[in-house]
Amino acid sequence: MKLLKTFWLRLKTPSKVAVGLVLFMGFMGGLLFWGGFNTVMEKTNSEEFCAGCHAPIVKEIQETIHFSNRSGVRAICSDCHVPHNWTDKIVRKVQASKEIVAHMMGTIDTPEKFNARRGHLAEREWQRMKNNDSQECRNCHQFNYMDFSEQAPRSAKQHSTALASGDKTCVDCHKGIAHKLPDMKDVAGWQ
């Protein structure tokens, strides 16, 4: 009984060394966790990681202006499919974990299976981008800095109208800008 009282007394009044050691271990554990977490976040934002499941899609983008252009600016998968601000990025990563599970379970593990679900996957991604006002597009393309005089007349009219009304977002008009469109007869609401 005396041993138990001594033990509880020690817990109530730890030495400065013990407190320092616990704080140091907590700090180091936090650093290790954050370093590991950040490393995983960066690795899952790489084109190589995306190509592990989406090789046909990654190949498609190599044929677009987002991959090779006169200015040398190149977008990779995460630039368009992962929000840049931290909170939204974490939410998107959790949502994307469903895609990894689907690939591992064999739902979309072959080009044929992927293409069979492509319309559904595209529609879901377009809806996500519409819901966030095409934020990933706007990280690079901003209406405020567009020079409408450098655009074709139709583009200038559409962009200035969309800017003024605010009722459209990039993905409303630019579906398929970086990927081949799926069979649109399978996409709801397509005319």
Contacts in CASP RR format, 6 or more apart in sequence:
PFRMAT RR
TARGET T0000
AUTHOR 0000-0000-0000
METHOD contacts of the structure
MODEL  1
MKLLKTFWLRLKTPSKVAVGLVLFMGFMGGLLFWGGFNTVMEKTNSEEFC
AGCHAPIVKEIQETIHFSNRSGVRAICSDCHVPHNWTDKIVRKVQASKEI
VAHMMGTIDTPEKFNARRGHLAEREWQRMKNNDSQECRNCHQFNYMDFSE
QAPRSAKQHSTALASGDKTCVDCHKGIAHKLPDMKDVAGWQ
14 22 0 8 1.000
41 89 0 8 1.000
41 93 0 8 1.000
43 49 0 8 1.000
44 93 0 8 1.000
44 96 0 8 1.000
45 76 0 8 1.000
45 77 0 8 1.000
45 78 0 8 1.000
45 82 0 8 1.000
46 76 0 8 1.000
46 78 0 8 1.000
47 58 0 8 1.000
47 76 0 8 1.000
47 77 0 8 1.000
50 57 0 8 1.000
50 58 0 8 1.000
50 76 0 8 1.000
50 77 0 8 1.000
50 78 0 8 1.000
51 58 0 8 1.000
53 99 0 8 1.000
53 100 0 8 1.000
53 103 0 8 1.000
53 108 0 8 1.000
53 109 0 8 1.000
54 77 0 8 1.000
54 114 0 8 1.000
55 111 0 8 1.000
56 111 0 8 1.000
56 114 0 8 1.000
56 115 0 8 1.000
57 77 0 8 1.000
57 114 0 8 1.000
57 179 0 8 1.000
58 77 0 8 1.000
60 178 0 8 1.000
60 179 0 8 1.000
60 180 0 8 1.000
61 67 0 8 1.000
61 75 0 8 1.000
61 77 0 8 1.000
61 178 0 8 1.000
61 179 0 8 1.000
62 68 0 8 1.000
64 177 0 8 1.000
64 178 0 8 1.000
64 179 0 8 1.000
66 74 0 8 1.000
66 75 0 8 1.000
66 80 0 8 1.000
66 177 0 8 1.000
66 178 0 8 1.000
67 74 0 8 1.000
67 75 0 8 1.000
68 74 0 8 1.000
73 140 0 8 1.000
75 140 0 8 1.000
75 178 0 8 1.000
79 136 0 8 1.000
79 139 0 8 1.000
79 140 0 8 1.000
80 136 0 8 1.000
80 137 0 8 1.000
80 178 0 8 1.000
81 92 0 8 1.000
81 96 0 8 1.000
81 125 0 8 1.000
81 136 0 8 1.000
82 89 0 8 1.000
82 92 0 8 1.000
82 93 0 8 1.000
82 96 0 8 1.000
82 136 0 8 1.000
83 89 0 8 1.000
83 91 0 8 1.000
83 92 0 8 1.000
83 132 0 8 1.000
83 135 0 8 1.000
83 136 0 8 1.000
84 135 0 8 1.000
84 136 0 8 1.000
84 139 0 8 1.000
88 132 0 8 1.000
88 135 0 8 1.000
99 108 0 8 1.000
102 108 0 8 1.000
103 109 0 8 1.000
106 113 0 8 1.000
107 113 0 8 1.000
107 117 0 8 1.000
108 114 0 8 1.000
108 117 0 8 1.000
108 121 0 8 1.000
114 121 0 8 1.000
115 182 0 8 1.000
118 182 0 8 1.000
118 183 0 8 1.000
119 182 0 8 1.000
119 183 0 8 1.000
119 186 0 8 1.000
119 187 0 8 1.000
120 186 0 8 1.000
121 182 0 8 1.000
122 175 0 8 1.000
122 179 0 8 1.000
122 181 0 8 1.000
122 182 0 8 1.000
122 187 0 8 1.000
123 187 0 8 1.000
123 188 0 8 1.000
126 171 0 8 1.000
126 175 0 8 1.000
129 135 0 8 1.000
129 136 0 8 1.000
129 137 0 8 1.000
129 169 0 8 1.000
129 170 0 8 1.000
129 171 0 8 1.000
130 169 0 8 1.000
130 171 0 8 1.000
130 172 0 8 1.000
133 169 0 8 1.000
134 169 0 8 1.000
134 170 0 8 1.000
134 171 0 8 1.000
137 169 0 8 1.000
137 170 0 8 1.000
137 171 0 8 1.000
137 174 0 8 1.000
138 170 0 8 1.000
141 170 0 8 1.000
143 159 0 8 1.000
143 162 0 8 1.000
143 163 0 8 1.000
146 159 0 8 1.000
148 156 0 8 1.000
148 159 0 8 1.000
148 160 0 8 1.000
149 156 0 8 1.000
151 159 0 8 1.000
158 173 0 8 1.000
162 168 0 8 1.000
162 169 0 8 1.000
162 172 0 8 1.000
162 173 0 8 1.000
175 181 0 8 1.000
184 190 0 8 1.000
END
